[in-house]
Amino acid sequence: MKKYLIIGGSSGIGKAVSSQLFQKGHQVFASYNNTSPQLQDSEINFFKYNVLEENQTFEHLPEKLDGLVYCPGAINLKPFHRIKPETFASDFELQVIAAIKVIQAVLPKLKSADSSSIVLFSTVAVQTGFIFHSVVSASKGAIEGLTRALAAELAPTIRVNCIAPSLTDTPLASRLLSTPEKMAANAERHPLKRIGNTDDIASAVNYLLTEESGWMTGQILKVDGGLSSIKS
């Protein structure tokens, strides 16, 4: 049985990751903030944690962690000329700085394991430019750079990889998928002609956490219905 920490584990992709890991018999510690846990009859160890607050600790966690997944994110789509620099800064704080703080805080616990894994999240928009995506692309571009730098620095003990999904059916993306017409239009953009679901992404996370991907580090794994690679 492995021990995993999921930051943002009560909703969307984080919830699916927590559920899949628990179902495989692992011990899961999952944080929540605005969304209270809804996973019934489970023994997932939920705890309240706001990544934007200072002076928070992880003293209640085990001395050894086999993996960390950082899930909090935002989708802020606006024309570039309408975005204030403060918006870029606040998005960066959530998606990059907070992730760095969490990694630094639990790094000794990850180093205590024989081998451990960190999984971060980017977006298909970093490598495939989309209009109105300058805020999220700036933050997630930094995450991709951080992934490669940490993978080099923490090898061989800790592997660091990143998943770059396309639009996925989560509460975070609900505004973009709020009608059947929006669902159909977004599905049509993808070569596989459907929107990704949380289990699609969670399965990739599980792969990167385990020794099944033991010879992978510093990678940006595209789970995007073929959008970044295929013209259809």
PyMOL commands that set and color helices and strands:
alter all, ss='L'
color gray80, all
select helices_A, chain A and resi 12-23+80-82+85-111+124-127+134-154+171-177+180-188+198-209+211-213
alter helices_A, ss='H'
color red, helices_A
select strands_A, chain A and resi 3-7+27-32+45-48+67-70+116-121+158-165+220-223
alter strands_A, ss='S'
color yellow, strands_A
deselect
rebuild
show_as cartoon
